[in-house]
Amino acid sequence: MFAKSISSFFFARTLNTTVPKMTSTCIETLSAEGRRDFYNSFDTVLTDCDGVLWLLNNTIQGATEVMNGFKANDKKVFFVTNNSTKSHTQFLEKFHALGFKAQSNEVVSTSFLAAKYLKANLDPSKQVYVVGSPAIACELDALNIRHFGVGEDYLKTSVPTFVENIKLEPDVGAVLVGFDEHISYPKLFRAASYLKDQNVLFVATNTDESFPVAGTNLVMPGTGSLVCAVKTCAGRDPFVVGKPSSYICNVLTETNKIDPSRTLMIGDRCNTDILLGKRCGFKTLLVLTGVNSLKDVEEWSKSDDPKLLELVPDYYAQSIDSLRATFPVPL
Protein backbone atom coordinates (compact mmCIF):
# COMPACT_ATOMS: atom_id res chain seq x y z
CA MET A 1 0.00 0.00 0.00
CA PHE A 2 2.86 2.32 0.71
CA ALA A 3 4.63 1.68 -2.58
CA LYS A 4 3.11 4.71 -4.19
CA SER A 5 1.63 8.11 -3.38
CA ILE A 6 -1.71 7.87 -1.71
CA SER A 7 -3.21 9.88 -4.56
CA SER A 8 -3.07 6.83 -6.81
CA PHE A 9 -5.53 5.00 -4.59
CA PHE A 10 -8.32 7.37 -5.44
CA PHE A 11 -7.87 8.14 -9.09
CA ALA A 12 -10.61 5.94 -10.48
CA ARG A 13 -12.59 6.43 -13.63
CA THR A 14 -16.05 5.39 -14.65
CA LEU A 15 -17.85 6.48 -17.79
CA ASN A 16 -18.74 9.88 -16.35
CA THR A 17 -17.17 10.03 -12.88
CA THR A 18 -13.68 10.80 -11.62
CA VAL A 19 -12.96 10.38 -7.93
CA PRO A 20 -10.99 13.47 -6.80
CA LYS A 21 -7.26 13.06 -6.41
CA MET A 22 -5.74 13.43 -2.99
CA THR A 23 -2.69 15.54 -2.33
CA SER A 24 -1.28 13.60 0.61
CA THR A 25 2.18 12.14 -0.02
CA CYS A 26 3.73 9.06 1.54
CA ILE A 27 7.06 9.87 3.22
CA GLU A 28 8.35 6.33 2.76
CA THR A 29 8.14 6.52 -1.04
CA LEU A 30 9.84 9.88 -1.56
CA SER A 31 12.89 9.87 -3.81
CA ALA A 32 16.24 10.98 -2.44
CA GLU A 33 15.56 14.43 -3.88
CA GLY A 34 12.04 14.40 -2.43
CA ARG A 35 13.34 13.52 1.02
CA ARG A 36 15.88 16.34 0.82
CA ASP A 37 13.26 18.85 -0.33
CA PHE A 38 10.91 17.78 2.44
CA TYR A 39 13.57 18.15 5.14
CA ASN A 40 14.65 21.56 3.84
CA SER A 41 11.07 22.88 3.65
CA PHE A 42 10.74 23.60 7.39
CA ASP A 43 12.73 25.24 10.17
CA THR A 44 10.30 24.56 13.03
CA VAL A 45 8.70 21.29 14.11
CA LEU A 46 5.57 21.07 16.24
CA THR A 47 4.71 17.57 17.38
CA ASP A 48 1.90 15.95 19.30
CA CYS A 49 3.07 13.54 21.98
CA ASP A 50 0.80 10.59 22.84
CA GLY A 51 0.38 8.46 19.73
CA VAL A 52 3.32 10.16 17.99
CA LEU A 53 6.25 10.03 20.42
CA TRP A 54 4.92 7.53 22.90
CA LEU A 55 2.00 5.25 23.73
CA LEU A 56 1.24 5.54 27.45
CA ASN A 57 4.77 5.27 28.88
CA ASN A 58 6.40 3.38 26.01
CA THR A 59 8.44 5.42 23.53
CA ILE A 60 7.62 4.77 19.88
CA GLN A 61 10.61 3.46 17.96
CA GLY A 62 12.79 6.20 16.56
CA ALA A 63 10.97 9.05 18.33
CA THR A 64 13.84 10.22 20.53
CA GLU A 65 16.40 9.93 17.72
CA VAL A 66 14.24 11.93 15.30
CA MET A 67 13.27 14.72 17.70
CA ASN A 68 16.74 15.04 19.22
CA GLY A 69 18.12 14.90 15.68
CA PHE A 70 15.99 17.86 14.61
CA LYS A 71 17.38 19.89 17.50
CA ALA A 72 20.95 18.81 16.76
CA ASN A 73 20.44 20.10 13.21
CA ASP A 74 19.27 23.52 14.46
CA LYS A 75 15.56 23.10 13.84
CA LYS A 76 13.24 24.57 16.46
CA VAL A 77 11.16 21.90 18.20
CA PHE A 78 7.99 22.33 20.25
CA PHE A 79 6.07 19.54 21.97
CA VAL A 80 2.40 20.47 21.73
CA THR A 81 -0.09 18.35 23.67
CA ASN A 82 -3.79 18.60 24.48
CA ASN A 83 -3.24 16.57 27.64
CA SER A 84 -4.20 18.75 30.63
CA THR A 85 -3.52 16.14 33.32
CA LYS A 86 0.17 17.00 33.68
CA SER A 87 1.80 20.26 34.65
CA HIS A 88 4.62 21.87 32.72
CA THR A 89 7.14 20.44 35.19
CA GLN A 90 5.63 16.94 35.05
CA PHE A 91 5.76 16.89 31.26
CA LEU A 92 9.37 18.03 31.28
CA GLU A 93 10.24 15.24 33.70
CA LYS A 94 8.57 12.67 31.42
CA PHE A 95 10.40 13.94 28.35
CA HIS A 96 13.74 13.67 30.10
CA ALA A 97 12.94 10.23 31.51
CA LEU A 98 12.17 8.98 27.98
CA GLY A 99 15.35 10.48 26.54
CA PHE A 100 14.01 13.60 24.81
CA LYS A 101 16.28 16.65 25.10
CA ALA A 102 13.38 19.00 25.76
CA GLN A 103 13.70 22.42 27.37
CA SER A 104 11.03 24.15 29.42
CA ASN A 105 10.08 26.68 26.74
CA GLU A 106 9.59 23.88 24.20
CA VAL A 107 6.77 22.17 26.12
CA VAL A 108 3.33 23.56 25.29
CA SER A 109 0.48 21.90 27.21
CA THR A 110 -3.15 22.94 27.47
CA SER A 111 -2.96 23.42 31.23
CA PHE A 112 -0.14 25.91 30.62
CA LEU A 113 -2.00 27.62 27.75
CA ALA A 114 -5.21 27.95 29.77
CA ALA A 115 -3.36 29.61 32.64
CA LYS A 116 -1.58 31.94 30.22
CA TYR A 117 -4.87 32.93 28.58
CA LEU A 118 -6.57 33.59 31.91
CA LYS A 119 -3.64 35.64 33.20
CA ALA A 120 -4.10 37.95 30.23
CA ASN A 121 -7.91 38.12 30.25
CA LEU A 122 -9.21 37.51 33.77
CA ASP A 123 -10.01 40.37 36.15
CA PRO A 124 -7.31 39.99 38.85
CA SER A 125 -9.93 40.44 41.56
CA LYS A 126 -11.81 37.35 40.34
CA GLN A 127 -11.17 33.63 40.77
CA VAL A 128 -11.58 30.60 38.52
CA TYR A 129 -13.93 27.65 39.00
CA VAL A 130 -12.03 24.62 37.68
CA VAL A 131 -13.47 21.41 36.35
CA GLY A 132 -10.14 19.71 35.86
CA SER A 133 -7.01 18.13 37.25
CA PRO A 134 -4.41 19.08 39.88
CA ALA A 135 -2.07 19.90 36.98
CA ILE A 136 -4.34 22.78 35.97
CA ALA A 137 -4.33 24.01 39.56
CA CYS A 138 -0.52 23.89 39.51
CA GLU A 139 -0.33 26.05 36.38
CA LEU A 140 -2.81 28.57 37.81
CA ASP A 141 -0.84 28.71 41.05
CA ALA A 142 2.35 29.43 39.07
CA LEU A 143 0.71 32.59 37.71
CA ASN A 144 -0.91 33.55 41.02
CA ILE A 145 -4.45 33.01 39.72
CA ARG A 146 -6.95 32.19 42.47
CA HIS A 147 -9.06 29.11 41.83
CA PHE A 148 -11.17 26.36 43.41
CA GLY A 149 -13.04 23.22 42.39
CA VAL A 150 -10.28 20.67 41.74
CA GLY A 151 -10.96 17.31 43.39
CA GLU A 152 -14.03 15.32 44.40
CA ASP A 153 -17.46 16.90 44.51
CA TYR A 154 -19.99 14.11 44.46
CA LEU A 155 -23.74 14.23 45.01
CA LYS A 156 -24.27 13.17 48.62
CA THR A 157 -27.97 13.99 48.88
CA SER A 158 -31.00 14.05 46.62
CA VAL A 159 -30.88 16.64 43.82
CA PRO A 160 -33.63 18.82 45.41
CA THR A 161 -31.73 18.87 48.71
CA PHE A 162 -28.50 19.72 46.90
CA VAL A 163 -30.18 22.59 45.06
CA GLU A 164 -31.70 23.95 48.27
CA ASN A 165 -28.33 24.04 50.03
CA ILE A 166 -25.81 24.92 47.31
CA LYS A 167 -23.83 28.12 47.82
CA LEU A 168 -22.11 29.78 44.87
CA GLU A 169 -18.94 31.85 45.28
CA PRO A 170 -19.59 35.56 44.57
CA ASP A 171 -16.32 36.45 42.83
CA VAL A 172 -15.99 33.90 40.02
CA GLY A 173 -14.69 35.43 36.81
CA ALA A 174 -14.07 32.29 34.76
CA VAL A 175 -14.96 28.62 34.42
CA LEU A 176 -12.13 26.44 33.12
CA VAL A 177 -12.90 22.90 31.91
CA GLY A 178 -10.22 20.28 31.34
CA PHE A 179 -10.01 16.54 31.89
CA ASP A 180 -11.55 15.68 35.27
CA GLU A 181 -11.76 12.11 36.52
CA HIS A 182 -14.06 13.37 39.26
CA ILE A 183 -16.68 14.83 36.92
CA SER A 184 -20.10 14.85 38.64
CA TYR A 185 -23.56 16.36 38.66
CA PRO A 186 -22.61 19.00 41.27
CA LYS A 187 -19.66 20.10 39.11
CA LEU A 188 -21.85 20.48 36.03
CA PHE A 189 -24.41 22.34 38.14
CA ARG A 190 -21.85 24.80 39.49
CA ALA A 191 -20.15 25.36 36.12
CA ALA A 192 -23.42 26.11 34.33
CA SER A 193 -24.62 28.34 37.15
CA TYR A 194 -21.48 30.47 37.12
CA LEU A 195 -21.65 30.71 33.32
CA LYS A 196 -25.17 32.10 33.45
CA ASP A 197 -23.39 35.41 34.02
CA GLN A 198 -22.23 36.38 30.51
CA ASN A 199 -19.31 38.30 32.02
CA VAL A 200 -17.82 35.03 33.32
CA LEU A 201 -15.23 33.63 30.89
CA PHE A 202 -15.75 30.09 29.62
CA VAL A 203 -12.43 28.41 28.77
CA ALA A 204 -11.74 24.82 27.71
CA THR A 205 -8.37 23.14 27.47
CA ASN A 206 -9.35 21.04 24.43
CA THR A 207 -12.22 19.19 22.80
CA ASP A 208 -10.78 15.71 22.07
CA GLU A 209 -13.90 13.56 22.15
CA SER A 210 -12.46 10.19 23.15
CA PHE A 211 -9.45 7.93 23.00
CA PRO A 212 -9.13 4.26 22.02
CA VAL A 213 -7.57 1.92 24.55
CA ALA A 214 -4.92 -0.01 22.65
CA GLY A 215 -5.61 -3.73 22.24
CA THR A 216 -9.21 -3.50 23.49
CA ASN A 217 -12.65 -2.43 22.30
CA LEU A 218 -12.82 0.12 25.11
CA VAL A 219 -13.31 3.83 24.53
CA MET A 220 -12.07 6.39 27.06
CA PRO A 221 -14.15 9.58 27.17
CA GLY A 222 -11.96 12.59 26.49
CA THR A 223 -12.10 16.19 27.67
CA GLY A 224 -14.39 17.08 24.79
CA SER A 225 -17.18 14.97 26.25
CA LEU A 226 -16.96 16.94 29.51
CA VAL A 227 -16.77 20.27 27.68
CA CYS A 228 -19.88 19.33 25.69
CA ALA A 229 -21.78 18.57 28.89
CA VAL A 230 -20.96 22.00 30.36
CA LYS A 231 -21.57 23.70 27.01
CA THR A 232 -24.99 22.06 26.68
CA CYS A 233 -26.29 23.00 30.10
CA ALA A 234 -24.72 26.48 30.04
CA GLY A 235 -25.88 27.28 26.52
CA ARG A 236 -22.51 28.85 25.72
CA ASP A 237 -19.46 28.02 23.62
CA PRO A 238 -16.02 28.03 25.27
CA PHE A 239 -12.80 29.63 24.15
CA VAL A 240 -10.60 26.60 23.41
CA VAL A 241 -6.86 26.99 23.98
CA GLY A 242 -5.77 23.57 22.73
CA LYS A 243 -5.52 22.09 19.25
CA PRO A 244 -7.02 22.83 16.75
CA SER A 245 -7.47 26.36 18.14
CA SER A 246 -5.13 28.87 16.51
CA TYR A 247 -4.38 30.28 19.99
CA ILE A 248 -1.35 27.98 20.09
CA CYS A 249 -0.08 29.45 16.84
CA ASN A 250 -0.57 32.97 18.18
CA VAL A 251 1.40 32.17 21.33
CA LEU A 252 4.29 30.55 19.45
CA THR A 253 4.40 33.28 16.83
CA GLU A 254 4.54 35.99 19.47
CA THR A 255 7.03 34.32 21.81
CA ASN A 256 9.27 32.43 19.38
CA LYS A 257 8.80 34.25 16.06
CA ILE A 258 8.05 31.07 14.12
CA ASP A 259 7.26 31.33 10.42
CA PRO A 260 4.06 29.32 9.73
CA SER A 261 5.09 28.67 6.11
CA ARG A 262 8.32 27.08 7.38
CA THR A 263 6.68 24.99 10.13
CA LEU A 264 5.81 21.27 10.17
CA MET A 265 3.01 19.91 12.38
CA ILE A 266 3.25 16.19 13.20
CA GLY A 267 0.28 14.40 14.72
CA ASP A 268 -1.77 11.23 14.91
CA ARG A 269 -5.21 12.84 15.16
CA CYS A 270 -6.57 14.74 12.19
CA ASN A 271 -9.32 16.80 13.83
CA THR A 272 -6.82 18.31 16.25
CA ASP A 273 -3.22 18.03 14.99
CA ILE A 274 -3.76 18.19 11.24
CA LEU A 275 -6.61 20.69 11.48
CA LEU A 276 -4.42 22.97 13.62
CA GLY A 277 -1.75 22.83 10.94
CA LYS A 278 -4.20 23.62 8.16
CA ARG A 279 -5.72 26.55 10.06
CA CYS A 280 -2.32 28.03 10.84
CA GLY A 281 -0.66 27.54 7.46
CA PHE A 282 1.73 24.78 8.60
CA LYS A 283 2.82 21.75 6.61
CA THR A 284 1.12 18.69 8.08
CA LEU A 285 2.25 15.11 8.62
CA LEU A 286 0.04 12.29 9.92
CA VAL A 287 1.72 9.31 11.57
CA LEU A 288 -0.29 6.10 11.66
CA THR A 289 0.61 5.06 15.21
CA GLY A 290 -2.32 6.70 17.01
CA VAL A 291 -5.93 7.71 16.51
CA ASN A 292 -6.49 8.07 12.77
CA SER A 293 -5.82 5.51 10.05
CA LEU A 294 -5.09 5.69 6.36
CA LYS A 295 -8.63 4.43 5.76
CA ASP A 296 -9.99 7.55 7.49
CA VAL A 297 -7.92 9.78 5.24
CA GLU A 298 -9.01 7.85 2.14
CA GLU A 299 -12.67 8.46 2.96
CA TRP A 300 -12.21 12.16 3.67
CA SER A 301 -10.29 12.68 0.45
CA LYS A 302 -13.31 11.53 -1.57
CA SER A 303 -15.65 14.01 0.08
CA ASP A 304 -16.95 17.27 -1.35
CA ASP A 305 -17.23 18.65 2.19
CA PRO A 306 -14.52 21.30 2.75
CA LYS A 307 -14.52 20.49 6.49
CA LEU A 308 -13.57 16.87 5.79
CA LEU A 309 -11.03 17.78 3.12
CA GLU A 310 -9.37 20.04 5.70
CA LEU A 311 -8.53 16.91 7.71
CA VAL A 312 -6.42 15.43 4.91
CA PRO A 313 -2.69 15.81 5.74
CA ASP A 314 -0.02 16.99 3.31
CA TYR A 315 2.09 13.94 4.18
CA TYR A 316 1.63 10.65 5.99
CA ALA A 317 4.01 8.03 7.35
CA GLN A 318 3.84 4.69 9.11
CA SER A 319 5.47 6.25 12.17
CA ILE A 320 7.79 9.01 13.36
CA ASP A 321 10.65 6.58 12.69
CA SER A 322 10.11 7.09 8.94
CA LEU A 323 11.56 10.61 9.24
CA ARG A 324 15.03 9.21 9.98
CA ALA A 325 15.60 8.75 6.25
CA THR A 326 14.85 12.40 5.45
CA PHE A 327 17.84 13.74 7.40
CA PRO A 328 20.87 14.92 5.38
CA VAL A 329 22.83 12.21 7.17
CA PRO A 330 20.30 9.44 7.98
CA LEU A 331 20.04 8.71 11.71
C-alpha positions in Angstrom: 0.0 0.0 0.0 2.9 2.3 0.7 4.6 1.7 -2.6 3.1 4.7 -4.2 1.6 8.1 -3.4 -1.7 7.9 -1.7 -3.2 9.9 -4.6 -3.1 6.8 -6.8 -5.5 5.0 -4.6 -8.3 7.4 -5.4 -7.9 8.1 -9.1 -10.6 5.9 -10.5 -12.6 6.4 -13.6 -16.0 5.4 -14.7 -17.9 6.5 -17.8 -18.7 9.9 -16.4 -17.2 10.0 -12.9 -13.7 10.8 -11.6 -13.0 10.4 -7.9 -11.0 13.5 -6.8 -7.3 13.1 -6.4 -5.7 13.4 -3.0 -2.7 15.5 -2.3 -1.3 13.6 0.6 2.2 12.1 0.0 3.7 9.1 1.5 7.1 9.9 3.2 8.4 6.3 2.8 8.1 6.5 -1.0 9.8 9.9 -1.6 12.9 9.9 -3.8 16.2 11.0 -2.4 15.6 14.4 -3.9 12.0 14.4 -2.4 13.3 13.5 1.0 15.9 16.3 0.8 13.3 18.8 -0.3 10.9 17.8 2.4 13.6 18.2 5.1 14.6 21.6 3.8 11.1 22.9 3.6 10.7 23.6 7.4 12.7 25.2 10.2 10.3 24.6 13.0 8.7 21.3 14.1 5.6 21.1 16.2 4.7 17.6 17.4 1.9 16.0 19.3 3.1 13.5 22.0 0.8 10.6 22.8 0.4 8.5 19.7 3.3 10.2 18.0 6.3 10.0 20.4 4.9 7.5 22.9 2.0 5.2 23.7 1.2 5.5 27.5 4.8 5.3 28.9 6.4 3.4 26.0 8.4 5.4 23.5 7.6 4.8 19.9 10.6 3.5 18.0 12.8 6.2 16.6 11.0 9.1 18.3 13.8 10.2 20.5 16.4 9.9 17.7 14.2 11.9 15.3 13.3 14.7 17.7 16.7 15.0 19.2 18.1 14.9 15.7 16.0 17.9 14.6 17.4 19.9 17.5 20.9 18.8 16.8 20.4 20.1 13.2 19.3 23.5 14.5 15.6 23.1 13.8 13.2 24.6 16.5 11.2 21.9 18.2 8.0 22.3 20.3 6.1 19.5 22.0 2.4 20.5 21.7 -0.1 18.3 23.7 -3.8 18.6 24.5 -3.2 16.6 27.6 -4.2 18.8 30.6 -3.5 16.1 33.3 0.2 17.0 33.7 1.8 20.3 34.7 4.6 21.9 32.7 7.1 20.4 35.2 5.6 16.9 35.0 5.8 16.9 31.3 9.4 18.0 31.3 10.2 15.2 33.7 8.6 12.7 31.4 10.4 13.9 28.3 13.7 13.7 30.1 12.9 10.2 31.5 12.2 9.0 28.0 15.3 10.5 26.5 14.0 13.6 24.8 16.3 16.7 25.1 13.4 19.0 25.8 13.7 22.4 27.4 11.0 24.1 29.4 10.1 26.7 26.7 9.6 23.9 24.2 6.8 22.2 26.1 3.3 23.6 25.3 0.5 21.9 27.2 -3.2 22.9 27.5 -3.0 23.4 31.2 -0.1 25.9 30.6 -2.0 27.6 27.7 -5.2 27.9 29.8 -3.4 29.6 32.6 -1.6 31.9 30.2 -4.9 32.9 28.6 -6.6 33.6 31.9 -3.6 35.6 33.2 -4.1 38.0 30.2 -7.9 38.1 30.3 -9.2 37.5 33.8 -10.0 40.4 36.1 -7.3 40.0 38.8 -9.9 40.4 41.6 -11.8 37.3 40.3 -11.2 33.6 40.8 -11.6 30.6 38.5 -13.9 27.7 39.0 -12.0 24.6 37.7 -13.5 21.4 36.4 -10.1 19.7 35.9 -7.0 18.1 37.3 -4.4 19.1 39.9 -2.1 19.9 37.0 -4.3 22.8 36.0 -4.3 24.0 39.6 -0.5 23.9 39.5 -0.3 26.1 36.4 -2.8 28.6 37.8 -0.8 28.7 41.0 2.4 29.4 39.1 0.7 32.6 37.7 -0.9 33.6 41.0 -4.5 33.0 39.7 -7.0 32.2 42.5 -9.1 29.1 41.8 -11.2 26.4 43.4 -13.0 23.2 42.4 -10.3 20.7 41.7 -11.0 17.3 43.4 -14.0 15.3 44.4 -17.5 16.9 44.5 -20.0 14.1 44.5 -23.7 14.2 45.0 -24.3 13.2 48.6 -28.0 14.0 48.9 -31.0 14.1 46.6 -30.9 16.6 43.8 -33.6 18.8 45.4 -31.7 18.9 48.7 -28.5 19.7 46.9 -30.2 22.6 45.1 -31.7 24.0 48.3 -28.3 24.0 50.0 -25.8 24.9 47.3 -23.8 28.1 47.8 -22.1 29.8 44.9 -18.9 31.8 45.3 -19.6 35.6 44.6 -16.3 36.5 42.8 -16.0 33.9 40.0 -14.7 35.4 36.8 -14.1 32.3 34.8 -15.0 28.6 34.4 -12.1 26.4 33.1 -12.9 22.9 31.9 -10.2 20.3 31.3 -10.0 16.5 31.9 -11.5 15.7 35.3 -11.8 12.1 36.5 -14.1 13.4 39.3 -16.7 14.8 36.9 -20.1 14.8 38.6 -23.6 16.4 38.7 -22.6 19.0 41.3 -19.7 20.1 39.1 -21.9 20.5 36.0 -24.4 22.3 38.1 -21.8 24.8 39.5 -20.1 25.4 36.1 -23.4 26.1 34.3 -24.6 28.3 37.1 -21.5 30.5 37.1 -21.7 30.7 33.3 -25.2 32.1 33.5 -23.4 35.4 34.0 -22.2 36.4 30.5 -19.3 38.3 32.0 -17.8 35.0 33.3 -15.2 33.6 30.9 -15.7 30.1 29.6 -12.4 28.4 28.8 -11.7 24.8 27.7 -8.4 23.1 27.5 -9.3 21.0 24.4 -12.2 19.2 22.8 -10.8 15.7 22.1 -13.9 13.6 22.1 -12.5 10.2 23.1 -9.4 7.9 23.0 -9.1 4.3 22.0 -7.6 1.9 24.6 -4.9 0.0 22.6 -5.6 -3.7 22.2 -9.2 -3.5 23.5 -12.7 -2.4 22.3 -12.8 0.1 25.1 -13.3 3.8 24.5 -12.1 6.4 27.1 -14.1 9.6 27.2 -12.0 12.6 26.5 -12.1 16.2 27.7 -14.4 17.1 24.8 -17.2 15.0 26.3 -17.0 16.9 29.5 -16.8 20.3 27.7 -19.9 19.3 25.7 -21.8 18.6 28.9 -21.0 22.0 30.4 -21.6 23.7 27.0 -25.0 22.1 26.7 -26.3 23.0 30.1 -24.7 26.5 30.0 -25.9 27.3 26.5 -22.5 28.9 25.7 -19.5 28.0 23.6 -16.0 28.0 25.3 -12.8 29.6 24.2 -10.6 26.6 23.4 -6.9 27.0 24.0 -5.8 23.6 22.7 -5.5 22.1 19.3 -7.0 22.8 16.7 -7.5 26.4 18.1 -5.1 28.9 16.5 -4.4 30.3 20.0 -1.4 28.0 20.1 -0.1 29.4 16.8 -0.6 33.0 18.2 1.4 32.2 21.3 4.3 30.5 19.5 4.4 33.3 16.8 4.5 36.0 19.5 7.0 34.3 21.8 9.3 32.4 19.4 8.8 34.2 16.1 8.1 31.1 14.1 7.3 31.3 10.4 4.1 29.3 9.7 5.1 28.7 6.1 8.3 27.1 7.4 6.7 25.0 10.1 5.8 21.3 10.2 3.0 19.9 12.4 3.2 16.2 13.2 0.3 14.4 14.7 -1.8 11.2 14.9 -5.2 12.8 15.2 -6.6 14.7 12.2 -9.3 16.8 13.8 -6.8 18.3 16.2 -3.2 18.0 15.0 -3.8 18.2 11.2 -6.6 20.7 11.5 -4.4 23.0 13.6 -1.8 22.8 10.9 -4.2 23.6 8.2 -5.7 26.6 10.1 -2.3 28.0 10.8 -0.7 27.5 7.5 1.7 24.8 8.6 2.8 21.8 6.6 1.1 18.7 8.1 2.3 15.1 8.6 0.0 12.3 9.9 1.7 9.3 11.6 -0.3 6.1 11.7 0.6 5.1 15.2 -2.3 6.7 17.0 -5.9 7.7 16.5 -6.5 8.1 12.8 -5.8 5.5 10.1 -5.1 5.7 6.4 -8.6 4.4 5.8 -10.0 7.5 7.5 -7.9 9.8 5.2 -9.0 7.9 2.1 -12.7 8.5 3.0 -12.2 12.2 3.7 -10.3 12.7 0.5 -13.3 11.5 -1.6 -15.7 14.0 0.1 -16.9 17.3 -1.3 -17.2 18.7 2.2 -14.5 21.3 2.8 -14.5 20.5 6.5 -13.6 16.9 5.8 -11.0 17.8 3.1 -9.4 20.0 5.7 -8.5 16.9 7.7 -6.4 15.4 4.9 -2.7 15.8 5.7 0.0 17.0 3.3 2.1 13.9 4.2 1.6 10.6 6.0 4.0 8.0 7.4 3.8 4.7 9.1 5.5 6.2 12.2 7.8 9.0 13.4 10.7 6.6 12.7 10.1 7.1 8.9 11.6 10.6 9.2 15.0 9.2 10.0 15.6 8.7 6.2 14.9 12.4 5.4 17.8 13.7 7.4 20.9 14.9 5.4 22.8 12.2 7.2 20.3 9.4 8.0 20.0 8.7 11.7 
